[in-house]
Amino acid sequence: MSSRPSLVLQPSVSTTTVVTTTTTTTTYAPIQLPPLPSPTEPTDPKEYPLLHATLPSSLRQFPLVFPGGTRATFKEGEDANEEEQGSRGEGWRMLRRDDPPEPVVGLAEAVDRYGKKRAWEEEPQSRKKPRPPPSPPGSRQGSPFEPDLSLTTLLTLPSLLSHFNALPPALQSHFLLTLLRHSPLPVLRTLHSVLTPTLARDFLTLLPPELASHILSFLPFPALARASRVSKSWRSLIDADPLVWTSLLKSSGMHWGSEQAFLRAHRRLPYPHKSLFQSRYLTHTRWSSSTSPTHRSFPAHGSSVVTCLILSRGRVISASDDHSIHVYDPLAGELRLALQGHEGGVWALAATRDILVSGSTDRTVRIWDLASGRCTHVFGGHTSTVRCLAIVQPEWVEMEDGRREKWPKRALIVTGSRDHTLRVWTLPRSGDAGYSCFDEGDPDQPIAIWGFPDAVLLTLMYYYFVQDADDNPYHRLFLEGHDHAVRALAARGRTLVSGSYDCTVRVWDLVTGACKWILVGHTQKVYSVVLDPPRHQACSGSMDGTVRIWDLKTGRCAHTLTGHTSLVGLLGLSPRTLVSAAADSTLRVWDPDTGALQHTLAAHTGAITCFQHDEFKVLSGSDGTLKMWNLRDGSVARDLLTGITGVWQVVFEGRWCVAASNQTRGGAVQTVLDVWDFAEDGEDWVGEPPGGVYDESDSGESEDEDDEDDEEYGYARSGARRSMDVDMVIEDDDAQEQADVDAMDQDLLVPQDDDGSGSEHDLDRAGPTSPRFSPDPDIIEIDEPVPSPSEDGVRSSSRWAPVPPPPQPRAGSSRAAASGTGTSTRSRRAPAQSAVSAASLGMATGAGAGPSTSSASTSTSASAASASSSTSTWRRSSAAPPPAAEETPTRARAQRRGSRR
């Protein structure tokens, strides 16, 4: 049954006053109005947006008053069932045609029933007559109302609508506007409530995406946040629009040019651009505005020095000179893992995914599985302390011909040692076969060497520490060329930069192992280096109090940064800022592009022992305090720790900050880890790691490369593995004294006493990324003379060594010209060993050497050559052995330490 409008008449009430008052109520069935013509579906429904619009309830049902006071209610067309159900009154209802017949009661019987009911309910003395039944529908005792304009309009509405539809659009508009001009304000408001939501259009979703993105890019962050709550479509459009978030970063001063690294590493997030803005916005606001971040502290490593501290995937990893590595939960402050295995202090750490790499004074590099806490690999090869290391992740680099390639093809480990060399290893993957340089794979199994002559003992030591690299399938390159201990290194892509105590910085190609540049300019030991690939620069800090910025394209010193008055032992680089820390108790903020000094942070009273920074803040530790600085204006923002003995390390990332310090508790000094959480309840965000180096797995890269990739990027095993020429000698030394020296991890020497005997002390306490130095620069001396500027004539510039041709050694250099390029591209050649005094060997003495070098005597070389040739395990290179190189006493001491375990 079709839907039709109806007019429901209200019951009429007539009152007649005689002696008694009689009230008669008459109910009427609804009057069915003529139905409106069915709407014709237009060709384009968009042209008739109100065709199927739902009218407000005030227009679907409203009251009418007819002349004479009769009232009625207009109802919009309803379902037939509802109409018929509504056609009822008190004591009657309208029957439908399909209803079953009901028994018919005559009028007399109905009156009799009604009279009996009244008599039962009322008192016997009541003389009221029973009220007659209501009038049945259709029986009219006079018309209940008089027709007027309202009823006439409702009855003629279908014809009016037909006439309106036949009018041309212009006349329709004119007719409606004429009606609207004569409509009162309540009518206009009602029409507005109907027209506004129907005619509203979501212009952002209707516009092309480019225009919508351009419009949203002009909104500030508060307005954009409100717009994202308008609708789901707006929220989705804003969240997924890279231009919007990039514009916000630029307008907020948080666009630094390093965004692509974050986006590549987190491209699997739903909205990486939004996550980047969220990370920087929350890092800035929470760290600067949070007055009381969540703080917890717990003891660690007893009272030993924390040499390394890193944050990795929700874990706090610390290493100590007590030979141990601990893994903590920052939320609960609980010790998750205690990694034991090193036989000396751990001075270098790096982590990626669930893999941890450590370097120690026991001369080994260990690979740990952080999921199980197991040591899976032990690499040997260095003959002295492994002082620094880095994990090099594959990344896209620009080649010389302008092409972009990914280097390295597989993650690498680069290690630097006090034996003057660097080594490159392939990072084992999870599930790779284990490897150990120790006999039977047992690092605790000693080698029985008692009763052997010196030559055989030398052979065993060589096999134990150096020859192992020949048989290690993970060993890739052996880089030699430095004349002194390698103190710091930095590596990205295929570029490696190393700083040494020989006052030079070397730049290496990790693919070929060639030394591309030898950067000369520092007049004292180099303690820190950082690599700046976007600018093709490297920076170095030295004991001479300067920071130098080197151009890696030309090999020249672009800027020399002066101002520090003591050893610059710490360097940090962010996308727009270079920060240096020195023993003069200050930190300095530089522009890496121009070398201009931006701020001098001076509030500490002692040497800076550790620091880390980003583009918003600097955290630095010294003299028993841990301070946070505002990098924008160079002011002190707050003190995180005060009144403690000393701060060893500090690291932060995202919401977390961790510091390792010595504190006095209960009258005893113990090492404590302090953890701060700057997030509010329910907050979390992805932090940016220091240096912008992300784990390979963060970017979703596959780990299914074949081992054949090694051949593709220049690691030809047949050409890389070459036998090493042996020219090693050994000197008797006091075992206990040697063990003490190794444990102290000697960096600097205390001046010798008058009798020539001096003790060596470790004056720097640092990990691979946070070098340390003596707080008292007065006791620091170089253990060998430093050549004056007149010795080479190029101290203010760099000496470069492209390959080919080989570099020319500077005057006074300990590298012999006959030794080739000064660096080895062979992955299996041992470092040239120094000669020691003939008296200690019980042999005839040769000519003495100068104050900074000592040459090997003929008898010593012959003896060593005889010992090596009598051993069947040696494999010599087909090339003629190079002549013995002149070596420094310091190098001789390092080699003596390397020959002993």
URCORCOR-V960942 format. One record per run of one state. SS is the DSSP state (2 for helix, 1 for strand, 0 for the rest). FROM is the first residue (numbers start at 1). LEN is the number of residues. Records with the same first field share a line. If there is no record, write none. Layout:
SS=FROM-LEN, FROM-LEN
//
This chain:
0=1-3, 10-2, 18-3, 27-4, 33-12, 48-9, 66-5, 79-1, 87-1, 90-2, 94-13, 122-27, 167-2, 182-3, 200-3, 207-2, 217-4, 228-4, 240-2, 252-7, 266-6, 290-4, 300-6, 313-2, 321-4, 330-4, 340-6, 353-2, 361-4, 370-4, 380-6, 393-2, 399-5, 408-4, 418-3, 427-8, 437-2, 442-12, 466-2, 472-3, 481-5, 493-2, 501-3, 510-5, 521-5, 536-1, 543-4, 552-4, 562-6, 574-4, 583-4, 591-6, 602-8, 614-3, 623-2, 631-4, 642-4, 654-2, 666-2, 678-12, 693-3, 700-9, 713-4, 721-14, 745-3, 750-10, 762-15, 780-1, 782-7, 793-6, 801-16, 820-18, 842-12, 855-3, 870-17, 888-1, 899-3
1=4-6, 12-6, 21-6, 31-2, 61-5, 71-8, 88-2, 92-2, 294-6, 306-7, 315-6, 325-5, 334-6, 346-7, 355-6, 365-5, 374-6, 386-7, 395-4, 404-4, 412-6, 421-6, 435-2, 475-6, 486-7, 495-6, 504-6, 515-6, 526-7, 537-6, 547-5, 556-6, 568-6, 578-5, 587-4, 597-5, 610-4, 617-6, 625-6, 635-7, 646-8, 656-10, 668-10, 748-2, 760-2, 781-1, 799-2, 854-1, 887-1
2=45-3, 57-4, 80-7, 107-15, 149-18, 169-13, 185-15, 203-4, 209-8, 221-7, 232-8, 242-10, 259-7, 272-18, 439-3, 454-12, 468-4, 533-3, 690-3, 696-4, 709-4, 717-4, 735-10, 777-3, 789-4, 817-3, 838-4, 858-12, 889-10
//
